[in-house]
Amino acid sequence: MSVLNPTPPDLLVDAAGRPYFLWDVDMTLVQFEALLRTSDRLTKAYLVGKLMRQAKPDDVFTFVSEAEIRELWHDVVPYLGRSRSLWEWLLEAWEKR
């Protein structure tokens, strides 16, 4: 049983196919997902950081796993802004389980 409550697909994107968490760039969800799969490590870290900073935490796990976040952590941190402490707390709490 999952305790996550991700945004329903029909509410995730606007009429142009842009996800709510990419409000500041002109990129569709399809483009975002393709870049997550095909980008080099630093580009992927930037995108994951943007996702972690701007999306609901539950929505983050629609696109990346906890393992991927941990693997990219060092490169993601510069992009987290004020959300860094939330993610540090969350990852630390999960590590204790």
N, C-alpha and C positions, 0 to 999 in steps of 0.2 A: 504494500500500500504506500503510495507516494503522498507526502505531506505538502508538496509544492502545489502552487496555484498559479500556473502560467496564464498569461493573457490569451484569450481565445484567438485563433488565427484571423477571424474576421475583424477583430478589434486591434490587431497587432500592426496593421498597415493602413495607410490612407488610400484615397482613390487612385493615386499614382503608384501604389505599391511600395511606398517608403515606410519603414517601420518607425514608430513613435520615438524610439531611442536614437534615431539618426536625424533628428530635427534640424541639425545644423549643416548637413551635407546633402547633396542631391544624389542619393544612392538608393536603389531599390533593395528589397529584402533578398531577391534572387542574386543581385550583384554582391551584396554583403556576404551571403552564404558561400558563394563561389570564391570570393577573396579569402574567407576563413580557411577554405580547403586547399587553396593553391598558392598562397602567399609565402614569401620567405618568413623566417622566424620574427624579425623585427616588425614587419608589416602586420603579421598576425598578432603580435603582442600589442601593437597600437590599436587594432580593431577590438581585441578582447578587452583591453583597458577601457576603451570608449564604451563598449557594451556594459562592462561592470560599473562604470561611472554613471551611465545615463539610463539604463534599463532597470526595471524591477528585479531584485535578486532572483526571484522565481523564474523570470524570463531568461536570465543568463544561462541557466542550465538547459534551456531548449537548444542552445547553440554550442555550448562547450561543457565538458565534464569537469568535475573537481580535479581529476588527474591532469587534465590539460592546463587548468589554471595553475596548479602547483608547478608543473613543468615550465611554464612561461613566467612564473611569479617575478623573478628578478627583472625581466624586461617589461612586465606589465605595470609594476609599481609606479613608475614616473607618470603614468596616464590616469591614475585613480583619483587624484585630487583629494577632496574631503571625504570621499567614500573609502579611502584606504583603511581607516580604523575599523570600519564595519567589516570589511573583507578579512582583515587580520584576525579580528575576534571570531568570525565565523569559521575560518580555516583552522584556527587554534582549537575551537570547541569541537570541531569534527575530528581533529587529530586525537582528542582524548576519548572518543567513543570506542 
